[in-house]
Amino acid sequence: MVKIGTEIESPQTGERLIFRSTADSSNGQLFRAELIVKPGPYVVRAHIHPSQEESFVVLEGAYGYKIGDSTGVAQPGDTLVCPVGVPHSQWNAGNGILRIYYEHRPALTSAEIFFETQFGLSRDGKLSPNGDINLLQGGAISSGPRVHRSLSRTHCSRCWQRLAGFVVTELAIRNMRCPRNEWGPRAEPVIHVVILATPVAEAVPEICW
């Protein structure tokens, strides 16, 4: 269980995150994290949450966003709501610090797992140049007794996606250590299944927790 007030840092993306409300602390009602982002080129890639509504409360700076077909820059005092299943991405659109609240409803522990894992990989310098979790690292993540599934869909058939996902997961399990035991309090193993397709197809937003 992540303690309220825990801070984690991602040197590769210029982010710092503070857990303000978790699934455990809110009885599954609200995940809230304060995110502080340094100015720079990092963009959170487009993704969707298939079972959560997400809100972004701008506290400081200029919040660049794309939510569905809407793109803009929000200012302090603004709150943006991304409905369930709508693709969205974000970036620091200013020259100074960006500070926001992430709010997910309902709260899922997979959000905590994801942030702890991504930021832990960043501290070890193991994210890709654009700040994403590398393919094989994404295949083996250790946390609670659940599967966290990220789906990078394309216009290829689902059977090819699933086959590639199983191959990637098996490679990760056999060839990589589970780094999560180093970065978080949980020790029970879990598989983070990355479902991919052939690279010739045009990708659409990935599915997160």
Z-matrix of the N, CA and C atoms (Angstrom, degrees):
N
C 1 1.461
C 2 1.521 1 109.30
N 3 1.326 2 116.82 1 128.11
C 4 1.456 3 121.55 2 178.06
C 5 1.523 4 109.20 3 -76.40
N 6 1.314 5 117.33 4 131.78
C 7 1.458 6 121.40 5 179.27
C 8 1.525 7 110.37 6 -79.51
N 9 1.321 8 116.38 7 140.90
C 10 1.454 9 121.20 8 176.35
C 11 1.534 10 108.75 9 -61.43
N 12 1.332 11 115.46 10 133.83
C 13 1.458 12 120.54 11 -177.92
C 14 1.516 13 114.20 12 95.64
N 15 1.347 14 117.19 13 -7.81
C 16 1.464 15 120.59 14 177.18
C 17 1.521 16 110.16 15 -61.71
N 18 1.326 17 116.79 16 133.02
C 19 1.461 18 122.58 17 179.05
C 20 1.523 19 109.49 18 -112.76
N 21 1.321 20 116.24 19 137.08
C 22 1.456 21 122.41 20 174.25
C 23 1.515 22 108.71 21 -131.05
N 24 1.321 23 116.67 22 153.46
C 25 1.468 24 120.90 23 -174.57
C 26 1.521 25 110.23 24 -130.48
N 27 1.323 26 115.39 25 144.27
C 28 1.459 27 122.82 26 177.85
C 29 1.526 28 108.54 27 -120.69
N 30 1.335 29 118.08 28 93.70
C 31 1.467 30 120.21 29 -177.09
C 32 1.523 31 113.80 30 -61.51
N 33 1.328 32 117.46 31 -33.86
C 34 1.460 33 120.00 32 -176.23
C 35 1.521 34 112.71 33 -70.88
N 36 1.323 35 117.86 34 -28.27
C 37 1.464 36 120.33 35 -179.56
C 38 1.525 37 112.88 36 -106.61
N 39 1.330 38 117.31 37 -5.14
C 40 1.464 39 120.63 38 179.26
C 41 1.511 40 113.43 39 72.83
N 42 1.335 41 117.34 40 32.28
C 43 1.460 42 121.53 41 -176.74
C 44 1.528 43 111.71 42 -116.76
N 45 1.307 44 114.98 43 149.57
C 46 1.467 45 122.54 44 170.07
C 47 1.516 46 107.18 45 -132.44
N 48 1.331 47 117.08 46 136.11
C 49 1.458 48 121.33 47 -175.23
C 50 1.518 49 109.74 48 -128.66
N 51 1.335 50 115.48 49 136.38
C 52 1.464 51 122.51 50 179.12
C 53 1.525 52 108.11 51 -122.03
N 54 1.319 53 116.40 52 122.89
C 55 1.469 54 120.74 53 179.68
C 56 1.527 55 109.59 54 -75.98
N 57 1.337 56 116.39 55 121.07
C 58 1.467 57 122.15 56 -179.11
C 59 1.523 58 112.90 57 -107.36
N 60 1.322 59 118.11 58 -28.75
C 61 1.462 60 122.43 59 177.13
C 62 1.520 61 107.18 60 -154.01
N 63 1.330 62 116.77 61 136.76
C 64 1.457 63 120.86 62 -177.25
C 65 1.524 64 110.36 63 -125.77
N 66 1.326 65 115.44 64 175.03
C 67 1.465 66 119.77 65 177.54
C 68 1.518 67 110.95 66 -59.44
N 69 1.324 68 116.78 67 -41.29
C 70 1.466 69 120.24 68 -179.24
C 71 1.523 70 112.43 69 -70.29
N 72 1.332 71 116.45 70 -42.89
C 73 1.466 72 119.21 71 -175.67
C 74 1.520 73 112.85 72 -73.16
N 75 1.338 74 117.40 73 -22.65
C 76 1.465 75 120.99 74 -176.30
C 77 1.522 76 113.01 75 -110.73
N 78 1.333 77 116.26 76 10.29
C 79 1.463 78 120.50 77 -177.70
C 80 1.535 79 110.99 78 57.20
N 81 1.344 80 114.87 79 38.43
C 82 1.454 81 120.52 80 176.33
C 83 1.513 82 115.70 81 79.38
N 84 1.330 83 117.70 82 9.18
C 85 1.463 84 120.40 83 -174.80
C 86 1.527 85 113.84 84 -88.55
N 87 1.347 86 117.65 85 -39.78
C 88 1.467 87 120.03 86 -171.35
C 89 1.517 88 111.36 87 -147.98
N 90 1.337 89 115.65 88 124.08
C 91 1.458 90 121.20 89 164.97
C 92 1.526 91 107.12 90 -99.77
N 93 1.334 92 116.32 91 123.96
C 94 1.463 93 120.27 92 177.72
C 95 1.523 94 108.65 93 -133.21
N 96 1.319 95 115.60 94 132.71
C 97 1.460 96 121.09 95 176.23
C 98 1.521 97 108.42 96 -136.04
N 99 1.319 98 115.15 97 138.56
C 100 1.454 99 120.49 98 173.67
C 101 1.521 100 108.03 99 -89.85
N 102 1.321 101 116.29 100 123.10
C 103 1.459 102 121.75 101 -177.90
C 104 1.514 103 109.46 102 -112.59
N 105 1.333 104 116.11 103 127.44
C 106 1.465 105 122.13 104 177.08
C 107 1.523 106 107.44 105 -115.20
N 108 1.325 107 117.03 106 123.40
C 109 1.464 108 121.65 107 -173.71
C 110 1.527 109 110.19 108 -122.46
N 111 1.328 110 116.18 109 126.64
C 112 1.462 111 120.17 110 175.24
C 113 1.522 112 110.03 111 -73.22
N 114 1.339 113 118.33 112 155.25
C 115 1.466 114 119.55 113 175.46
C 116 1.522 115 109.86 114 -64.22
N 117 1.316 116 115.44 115 143.77
C 118 1.461 117 119.27 116 -178.99
C 119 1.516 118 110.80 117 164.31
N 120 1.338 119 117.11 118 -176.44
C 121 1.470 120 121.32 119 -173.29
C 122 1.524 121 114.84 120 -85.06
N 123 1.335 122 118.42 121 -5.25
C 124 1.463 123 119.56 122 -173.04
C 125 1.523 124 111.58 123 -64.43
N 126 1.335 125 115.14 124 133.03
C 127 1.465 126 122.88 125 176.47
C 128 1.528 127 107.98 126 -125.32
N 129 1.327 128 116.65 127 127.95
C 130 1.462 129 120.51 128 173.70
C 131 1.522 130 107.84 129 -69.87
N 132 1.318 131 117.22 130 121.06
C 133 1.461 132 120.86 131 -174.73
C 134 1.526 133 111.11 132 -63.91
N 135 1.336 134 116.01 133 153.45
C 136 1.461 135 121.71 134 -179.25
C 137 1.529 136 110.33 135 -61.21
N 138 1.327 137 116.03 136 133.55
C 139 1.455 138 121.72 137 179.92
C 140 1.515 139 108.89 138 -153.86
N 141 1.327 140 116.40 139 169.24
C 142 1.459 141 120.99 140 177.54
C 143 1.522 142 109.41 141 -131.75
N 144 1.334 143 115.52 142 157.99
C 145 1.462 144 122.60 143 172.60
C 146 1.526 145 106.68 144 -116.28
N 147 1.337 146 117.94 145 111.63
C 148 1.470 147 120.27 146 -172.47
C 149 1.520 148 115.00 147 -73.49
N 150 1.345 149 118.11 148 -11.17
C 151 1.465 150 118.53 149 -177.28
C 152 1.521 151 113.65 150 -138.10
N 153 1.334 152 117.31 151 15.26
C 154 1.459 153 120.38 152 -178.51
C 155 1.526 154 111.44 153 -136.27
N 156 1.329 155 114.01 154 143.57
C 157 1.468 156 120.73 155 166.52
C 158 1.523 157 107.39 156 -88.88
N 159 1.325 158 116.83 157 139.97
C 160 1.458 159 120.14 158 -179.71
C 161 1.529 160 109.94 159 -123.43
N 162 1.328 161 115.76 160 135.80
C 163 1.464 162 121.70 161 176.68
C 164 1.519 163 109.49 162 -117.78
N 165 1.324 164 115.95 163 149.37
C 166 1.455 165 122.92 164 178.21
C 167 1.531 166 108.01 165 -125.40
N 168 1.301 167 116.24 166 113.86
C 169 1.459 168 122.15 167 -179.12
C 170 1.530 169 107.42 168 -104.32
N 171 1.324 170 117.11 169 115.33
C 172 1.460 171 121.01 170 -176.00
C 173 1.529 172 109.33 171 -84.38
N 174 1.322 173 116.39 172 120.90
C 175 1.459 174 122.48 173 -178.52
C 176 1.525 175 112.31 174 -102.35
N 177 1.338 176 116.44 175 -32.41
C 178 1.469 177 120.54 176 -176.33
C 179 1.525 178 108.90 177 -159.76
N 180 1.327 179 116.61 178 141.43
C 181 1.454 180 120.45 179 174.60
C 182 1.518 181 113.43 180 89.51
N 183 1.341 182 115.12 181 -165.29
C 184 1.462 183 123.15 182 -177.42
C 185 1.525 184 108.90 183 -115.13
N 186 1.331 185 115.96 184 117.50
C 187 1.463 186 122.47 185 -175.14
C 188 1.527 187 109.71 186 -99.86
N 189 1.346 188 115.70 187 105.90
C 190 1.456 189 119.98 188 175.60
C 191 1.514 190 110.12 189 -82.53
N 192 1.329 191 116.22 190 135.86
C 193 1.464 192 119.08 191 -175.41
C 194 1.523 193 111.58 192 -147.24
N 195 1.334 194 114.46 193 154.95
C 196 1.458 195 122.90 194 165.85
C 197 1.513 196 106.20 195 -134.47
N 198 1.316 197 116.23 196 114.42
C 199 1.462 198 122.70 197 179.39
C 200 1.520 199 107.30 198 -121.93
N 201 1.314 200 116.74 199 110.03
C 202 1.458 201 119.74 200 -173.37
C 203 1.513 202 109.64 201 62.08
N 204 1.328 203 116.47 202 -123.88
C 205 1.466 204 121.36 203 179.23
C 206 1.527 205 112.33 204 -94.97
N 207 1.318 206 117.16 205 2.39
C 208 1.465 207 121.34 206 -176.25
C 209 1.530 208 110.72 207 -98.57
N 210 1.316 209 116.44 208 127.10
C 211 1.462 210 122.19 209 178.26
C 212 1.523 211 108.76 210 -126.91
N 213 1.343 212 116.52 211 139.97
C 214 1.455 213 118.87 212 179.62
C 215 1.506 214 112.27 213 -176.11
N 216 1.317 215 115.04 214 -169.74
C 217 1.460 216 122.72 215 178.37
C 218 1.523 217 107.40 216 -129.72
N 219 1.319 218 116.11 217 118.86
C 220 1.464 219 121.67 218 -179.93
C 221 1.526 220 110.13 219 -96.51
N 222 1.328 221 116.20 220 153.00
C 223 1.460 222 123.42 221 -175.36
C 224 1.528 223 110.61 222 -115.93
N 225 1.330 224 117.84 223 166.59
C 226 1.460 225 120.54 224 178.66
C 227 1.534 226 111.69 225 -52.54
N 228 1.323 227 115.50 226 134.62
C 229 1.459 228 121.07 227 -176.49
C 230 1.512 229 113.12 228 99.15
N 231 1.332 230 117.10 229 -17.18
C 232 1.462 231 120.96 230 179.13
C 233 1.523 232 110.32 231 -82.82
N 234 1.333 233 115.47 232 145.67
C 235 1.466 234 122.25 233 172.29
C 236 1.518 235 108.36 234 -127.97
N 237 1.320 236 115.91 235 126.69
C 238 1.458 237 122.22 236 178.90
C 239 1.522 238 108.52 237 -111.19
N 240 1.326 239 116.46 238 141.98
C 241 1.459 240 121.30 239 -179.87
C 242 1.520 241 108.79 240 -120.30
N 243 1.329 242 115.44 241 127.32
C 244 1.464 243 121.91 242 176.27
C 245 1.523 244 108.25 243 -106.87
N 246 1.349 245 117.85 244 114.92
C 247 1.469 246 119.81 245 -178.94
C 248 1.531 247 112.09 246 -66.00
N 249 1.304 248 115.96 247 165.63
C 250 1.454 249 122.43 248 177.63
C 251 1.528 250 110.00 249 -56.41
N 252 1.331 251 116.22 250 132.43
C 253 1.462 252 121.33 251 172.87
C 254 1.512 253 116.44 252 79.83
N 255 1.332 254 118.67 253 6.33
C 256 1.465 255 121.17 254 -178.77
C 257 1.539 256 109.56 255 -96.57
N 258 1.337 257 118.77 256 129.00
C 259 1.465 258 120.71 257 179.55
C 260 1.525 259 111.23 258 -64.12
N 261 1.333 260 116.06 259 142.31
C 262 1.460 261 119.54 260 179.23
C 263 1.531 262 109.88 261 -153.61
N 264 1.313 263 114.64 262 151.82
C 265 1.458 264 121.61 263 175.51
C 266 1.521 265 107.82 264 -145.47
N 267 1.356 266 116.54 265 168.23
C 268 1.461 267 119.48 266 -175.12
C 269 1.518 268 110.91 267 -154.22
N 270 1.354 269 115.30 268 162.55
C 271 1.457 270 121.73 269 178.01
C 272 1.522 271 109.51 270 -162.47
N 273 1.315 272 115.74 271 162.93
C 274 1.461 273 121.43 272 174.02
C 275 1.521 274 107.35 273 -81.85
N 276 1.333 275 116.32 274 112.37
C 277 1.460 276 120.95 275 -174.65
C 278 1.525 277 112.89 276 -93.81
N 279 1.325 278 117.89 277 5.41
C 280 1.459 279 120.54 278 -177.08
C 281 1.515 280 112.57 279 -117.10
N 282 1.315 281 114.42 280 -174.94
C 283 1.462 282 121.35 281 179.31
C 284 1.527 283 112.91 282 -98.54
N 285 1.331 284 116.62 283 -0.05
C 286 1.461 285 121.10 284 179.60
C 287 1.517 286 110.98 285 -123.10
N 288 1.314 287 115.02 286 -166.14
C 289 1.461 288 121.32 287 -179.20
C 290 1.531 289 110.53 288 -68.21
N 291 1.325 290 115.80 289 139.04
C 292 1.464 291 122.75 290 170.06
C 293 1.519 292 107.94 291 -106.71
N 294 1.330 293 116.24 292 133.07
C 295 1.457 294 120.40 293 179.25
C 296 1.526 295 108.57 294 -134.92
N 297 1.316 296 116.47 295 124.20
C 298 1.463 297 121.63 296 -178.17
C 299 1.527 298 109.98 297 -138.26
N 300 1.332 299 114.54 298 165.38
C 301 1.453 300 121.40 299 165.28
C 302 1.525 301 107.71 300 -102.75
N 303 1.343 302 115.81 301 130.08
C 304 1.461 303 121.52 302 162.91
C 305 1.516 304 106.70 303 -87.84
N 306 1.328 305 117.98 304 134.09
C 307 1.461 306 121.01 305 174.59
C 308 1.523 307 109.02 306 -133.67
N 309 1.330 308 117.37 307 120.54
C 310 1.456 309 123.09 308 177.68
C 311 1.520 310 109.35 309 -113.49
N 312 1.322 311 116.30 310 132.03
C 313 1.466 312 122.06 311 176.91
C 314 1.522 313 108.68 312 -131.54
N 315 1.342 314 118.55 313 126.55
C 316 1.469 315 127.84 314 -6.71
C 317 1.526 316 110.86 315 -71.82
N 318 1.321 317 116.74 316 170.76
C 319 1.463 318 121.25 317 179.90
C 320 1.528 319 109.88 318 -84.58
N 321 1.332 320 115.77 319 134.77
C 322 1.463 321 121.72 320 175.26
C 323 1.525 322 108.69 321 -124.55
N 324 1.326 323 117.03 322 139.71
C 325 1.464 324 119.37 323 179.88
C 326 1.521 325 112.18 324 -66.40
N 327 1.326 326 118.19 325 -17.75
C 328 1.464 327 120.58 326 179.36
C 329 1.519 328 111.98 327 -63.34
N 330 1.340 329 117.86 328 -26.90
C 331 1.464 330 119.51 329 176.07
C 332 1.526 331 110.18 330 -65.57
N 333 1.328 332 116.22 331 -42.81
C 334 1.465 333 120.11 332 178.08
C 335 1.529 334 110.49 333 -62.99
N 336 1.331 335 115.82 334 -42.35
C 337 1.455 336 120.99 335 179.05
C 338 1.522 337 110.48 336 -59.89
N 339 1.325 338 115.99 337 -47.31
C 340 1.458 339 120.00 338 -177.50
C 341 1.521 340 111.39 339 -60.57
N 342 1.338 341 117.38 340 -50.91
C 343 1.464 342 119.60 341 -176.66
C 344 1.526 343 111.64 342 -64.12
N 345 1.321 344 117.47 343 -42.18
C 346 1.460 345 119.88 344 178.57
C 347 1.524 346 110.89 345 -61.62
N 348 1.333 347 116.37 346 -39.05
C 349 1.463 348 120.63 347 -178.57
C 350 1.523 349 111.46 348 -70.95
N 351 1.335 350 116.59 349 -49.82
C 352 1.467 351 119.72 350 -178.68
C 353 1.528 352 111.28 351 -61.38
N 354 1.323 353 116.47 352 -44.32
C 355 1.456 354 119.35 353 -178.17
C 356 1.532 355 110.49 354 -69.61
N 357 1.328 356 117.43 355 -34.16
C 358 1.455 357 120.65 356 176.68
C 359 1.517 358 111.76 357 -64.95
N 360 1.327 359 116.74 358 -43.41
C 361 1.458 360 120.50 359 176.06
C 362 1.519 361 110.82 360 -61.91
N 363 1.326 362 116.46 361 -39.07
C 364 1.464 363 120.32 362 179.04
C 365 1.526 364 111.14 363 -63.39
N 366 1.321 365 117.01 364 -41.15
C 367 1.463 366 119.61 365 178.73
C 368 1.528 367 111.71 366 -62.52
N 369 1.338 368 115.85 367 -28.52
C 370 1.461 369 120.39 368 177.42
C 371 1.531 370 112.07 369 -89.60
N 372 1.346 371 117.12 370 1.74
C 373 1.455 372 121.05 371 179.94
C 374 1.511 373 113.68 372 70.63
N 375 1.351 374 117.51 373 29.27
C 376 1.455 375 120.82 374 -173.25
C 377 1.523 376 114.53 375 -108.93
N 378 1.330 377 118.03 376 8.09
C 379 1.459 378 119.21 377 172.17
C 380 1.524 379 109.03 378 -78.09
N 381 1.323 380 116.00 379 159.81
C 382 1.461 381 120.11 380 175.70
C 383 1.526 382 109.41 381 -69.14
N 384 1.347 383 118.41 382 167.40
C 385 1.461 384 120.54 383 -179.24
C 386 1.525 385 114.66 384 -56.47
N 387 1.346 386 117.36 385 -27.74
C 388 1.465 387 119.71 386 178.88
C 389 1.526 388 112.80 387 -93.18
N 390 1.350 389 117.01 388 8.85
C 391 1.461 390 120.60 389 174.26
C 392 1.504 391 115.80 390 91.05
N 393 1.332 392 118.90 391 9.31
C 394 1.460 393 121.82 392 -179.36
C 395 1.527 394 110.80 393 -92.91
N 396 1.334 395 115.85 394 158.91
C 397 1.454 396 121.39 395 172.52
C 398 1.519 397 108.77 396 -70.72
N 399 1.326 398 116.59 397 130.98
C 400 1.453 399 120.47 398 -179.95
C 401 1.525 400 111.51 399 -66.48
N 402 1.314 401 115.78 400 159.12
C 403 1.456 402 122.63 401 -171.45
C 404 1.523 403 113.36 402 -55.79
N 405 1.334 404 117.57 403 -56.00
C 406 1.452 405 119.68 404 -176.18
C 407 1.521 406 112.54 405 -73.57
N 408 1.346 407 117.20 406 -32.95
C 409 1.463 408 118.86 407 175.83
C 410 1.516 409 110.13 408 -61.74
N 411 1.332 410 116.72 409 -36.62
C 412 1.459 411 120.17 410 179.75
C 413 1.514 412 113.01 411 -68.58
N 414 1.325 413 117.14 412 -15.06
C 415 1.444 414 119.98 413 -177.29
C 416 1.507 415 114.19 414 -81.92
N 417 1.328 416 118.43 415 -16.39
C 418 1.463 417 119.74 416 -178.10
C 419 1.503 418 109.78 417 -139.11
N 420 1.326 419 116.77 418 101.47
C 421 1.453 420 122.70 419 179.55
C 422 1.518 421 107.71 420 -127.63
N 423 1.293 422 116.57 421 131.89
C 424 1.470 423 120.87 422 -177.22
C 425 1.514 424 110.66 423 -102.54
N 426 1.342 425 116.71 424 125.34
C 427 1.458 426 122.34 425 172.72
C 428 1.512 427 107.80 426 -162.67
N 429 1.316 428 119.70 427 -148.88
C 430 1.450 429 121.90 428 -173.93
C 431 1.512 430 113.30 429 -62.36
N 432 1.312 431 118.48 430 178.52
C 433 1.455 432 122.64 431 -174.28
C 434 1.522 433 112.27 432 -80.55
N 435 1.316 434 116.75 433 66.10
C 436 1.453 435 120.71 434 178.39
C 437 1.517 436 108.87 435 -149.94
N 438 1.306 437 116.45 436 165.56
C 439 1.457 438 121.88 437 176.72
C 440 1.514 439 108.43 438 -104.44
N 441 1.314 440 117.00 439 127.36
C 442 1.458 441 122.52 440 175.75
C 443 1.512 442 106.94 441 -103.89
N 444 1.305 443 117.56 442 115.20
C 445 1.456 444 121.78 443 -169.64
C 446 1.527 445 110.35 444 -110.76
N 447 1.317 446 116.37 445 118.72
C 448 1.458 447 121.02 446 173.05
C 449 1.510 448 108.14 447 -106.18
N 450 1.309 449 116.81 448 125.96
C 451 1.454 450 121.37 449 -175.39
C 452 1.507 451 109.96 450 -116.96
N 453 1.317 452 116.47 451 113.34
C 454 1.452 453 121.26 452 173.79
C 455 1.521 454 107.03 453 -99.12
N 456 1.322 455 116.15 454 97.11
C 457 1.457 456 121.06 455 -171.06
C 458 1.521 457 110.68 456 -87.31
N 459 1.345 458 115.41 457 153.39
C 460 1.451 459 121.40 458 173.04
C 461 1.512 460 107.44 459 -137.67
N 462 1.326 461 115.37 460 -174.36
C 463 1.452 462 119.53 461 178.72
C 464 1.518 463 112.03 462 -83.45
N 465 1.339 464 117.94 463 4.56
C 466 1.457 465 120.98 464 174.23
C 467 1.528 466 109.46 465 -74.37
N 468 1.307 467 115.97 466 167.82
C 469 1.462 468 120.00 467 -177.47
C 470 1.519 469 110.76 468 -68.94
N 471 1.345 470 115.17 469 152.19
C 472 1.461 471 120.51 470 -179.19
C 473 1.529 472 111.97 471 -64.54
N 474 1.318 473 117.37 472 -29.68
C 475 1.466 474 118.34 473 -178.45
C 476 1.518 475 110.36 474 -65.78
N 477 1.330 476 117.78 475 -37.39
C 478 1.465 477 120.12 476 177.20
C 479 1.515 478 110.18 477 -67.46
N 480 1.320 479 117.10 478 -38.05
C 481 1.465 480 120.28 479 177.88
C 482 1.526 481 110.31 480 -61.10
N 483 1.327 482 116.08 481 -47.02
C 484 1.458 483 119.39 482 -177.49
C 485 1.526 484 111.43 483 -66.13
N 486 1.325 485 116.94 484 -41.16
C 487 1.451 486 120.23 485 179.16
C 488 1.525 487 110.33 486 -60.79
N 489 1.335 488 116.32 487 -46.69
C 490 1.464 489 119.63 488 179.29
C 491 1.517 490 110.89 489 -62.35
N 492 1.338 491 116.43 490 -38.24
C 493 1.454 492 119.52 491 179.66
C 494 1.515 493 112.08 492 -62.47
N 495 1.332 494 116.69 493 -43.56
C 496 1.461 495 119.28 494 178.73
C 497 1.526 496 111.21 495 -63.79
N 498 1.334 497 116.38 496 -39.77
C 499 1.464 498 119.88 497 179.78
C 500 1.514 499 110.54 498 -63.14
N 501 1.337 500 116.84 499 -46.83
C 502 1.462 501 120.76 500 -179.47
C 503 1.519 502 111.07 501 -61.64
N 504 1.327 503 116.23 502 -44.06
C 505 1.464 504 119.82 503 -179.69
C 506 1.522 505 111.19 504 -61.99
N 507 1.321 506 116.84 505 -44.92
C 508 1.459 507 120.36 506 -179.62
C 509 1.525 508 110.93 507 -62.89
N 510 1.330 509 117.08 508 -41.51
C 511 1.464 510 120.45 509 177.15
C 512 1.523 511 110.82 510 -61.37
N 513 1.325 512 115.15 511 -42.08
C 514 1.464 513 118.83 512 -178.72
C 515 1.522 514 111.02 513 -63.90
N 516 1.318 515 116.15 514 -44.12
C 517 1.459 516 119.83 515 -178.41
C 518 1.519 517 110.80 516 -63.53
N 519 1.333 518 117.04 517 -39.40
C 520 1.455 519 120.27 518 -174.67
C 521 1.527 520 113.20 519 -81.28
N 522 1.332 521 116.65 520 -29.86
C 523 1.461 522 119.09 521 -169.27
C 524 1.517 523 115.49 522 -111.71
N 525 1.314 524 117.67 523 -7.81
C 526 1.456 525 118.92 524 -175.36
C 527 1.514 526 110.33 525 -131.52
N 528 1.305 527 116.14 526 145.56
C 529 1.448 528 120.21 527 173.93
C 530 1.515 529 108.94 528 -75.43
N 531 1.323 530 117.32 529 155.39
C 532 1.457 531 121.49 530 175.68
C 533 1.516 532 107.52 531 -83.16
N 534 1.339 533 120.09 532 108.19
C 535 1.452 534 121.11 533 -172.89
C 536 1.519 535 113.99 534 -75.80
N 537 1.317 536 118.46 535 -15.69
C 538 1.445 537 121.08 536 -169.48
C 539 1.525 538 112.81 537 -63.81
N 540 1.345 539 117.44 538 -27.80
C 541 1.452 540 119.84 539 179.52
C 542 1.524 541 111.25 540 -62.12
N 543 1.332 542 116.80 541 -26.83
C 544 1.456 543 120.46 542 179.79
C 545 1.519 544 111.86 543 -78.00
N 546 1.325 545 117.18 544 -30.30
C 547 1.465 546 120.23 545 -168.21
C 548 1.507 547 114.15 546 -102.54
N 549 1.318 548 118.89 547 -19.19
C 550 1.454 549 119.30 548 -175.59
C 551 1.511 550 111.39 549 -136.64
N 552 1.320 551 115.90 550 170.66
C 553 1.458 552 120.50 551 -175.33
C 554 1.515 553 114.23 552 -76.97
N 555 1.334 554 117.68 553 -17.91
C 556 1.452 555 119.47 554 -175.01
C 557 1.529 556 110.00 555 -83.62
N 558 1.318 557 116.39 556 144.57
C 559 1.453 558 119.78 557 -178.68
C 560 1.522 559 112.80 558 -121.31
N 561 1.350 560 118.45 559 -11.17
C 562 1.446 561 120.13 560 -177.76
C 563 1.528 562 109.53 561 -70.73
N 564 1.338 563 118.07 562 137.34
C 565 1.457 564 120.12 563 -175.84
C 566 1.521 565 112.26 564 -74.68
N 567 1.297 566 115.96 565 148.99
C 568 1.460 567 122.68 566 173.36
C 569 1.517 568 107.54 567 -147.41
N 570 1.300 569 117.21 568 151.08
C 571 1.462 570 121.04 569 177.74
C 572 1.512 571 109.20 570 -101.70
N 573 1.315 572 116.23 571 128.06
C 574 1.455 573 122.15 572 172.78
C 575 1.520 574 105.72 573 -96.78
N 576 1.335 575 116.98 574 104.95
C 577 1.454 576 121.08 575 -173.04
C 578 1.521 577 109.95 576 -87.85
N 579 1.309 578 116.33 577 119.64
C 580 1.455 579 121.37 578 176.46
C 581 1.510 580 107.60 579 -100.97
N 582 1.311 581 117.11 580 112.97
C 583 1.453 582 121.09 581 -178.67
C 584 1.518 583 108.54 582 -99.36
N 585 1.332 584 115.63 583 119.13
C 586 1.452 585 121.28 584 -174.82
C 587 1.516 586 110.01 585 -119.91
N 588 1.321 587 115.10 586 173.44
C 589 1.455 588 120.91 587 173.00
C 590 1.512 589 108.08 588 -135.55
N 591 1.321 590 116.79 589 -178.09
C 592 1.453 591 120.05 590 -177.87
C 593 1.515 592 110.24 591 -64.66
N 594 1.350 593 118.43 592 146.94
C 595 1.457 594 120.71 593 -173.36
C 596 1.518 595 114.52 594 -73.28
N 597 1.337 596 118.99 595 -7.42
C 598 1.454 597 119.62 596 -176.82
C 599 1.517 598 111.92 597 -79.15
N 600 1.314 599 117.94 598 -16.72
C 601 1.461 600 120.83 599 -177.64
C 602 1.518 601 110.47 600 -88.19
N 603 1.308 602 115.36 601 156.22
C 604 1.459 603 121.08 602 179.74
C 605 1.517 604 109.97 603 -79.40
N 606 1.317 605 117.68 604 122.69
C 607 1.463 606 120.97 605 -175.56
C 608 1.515 607 111.06 606 -79.58
N 609 1.319 608 115.84 607 150.86
C 610 1.450 609 122.86 608 173.23
C 611 1.514 610 107.61 609 -118.83
N 612 1.333 611 119.70 610 170.51
C 613 1.469 612 120.95 611 -171.57
C 614 1.515 613 113.97 612 -55.19
N 615 1.354 614 115.40 613 144.21
C 616 1.443 615 120.25 614 179.09
C 617 1.515 616 110.18 615 -79.12
N 618 1.332 617 115.07 616 158.62
C 619 1.454 618 121.94 617 177.39
C 620 1.520 619 108.42 618 -98.30
N 621 1.332 620 116.80 619 127.89
C 622 1.449 621 121.76 620 178.68
C 623 1.527 622 109.84 621 -116.16
N 624 1.320 623 115.65 622 140.04
C 625 1.470 624 124.79 623 178.17
C 626 1.505 625 113.25 624 19.84
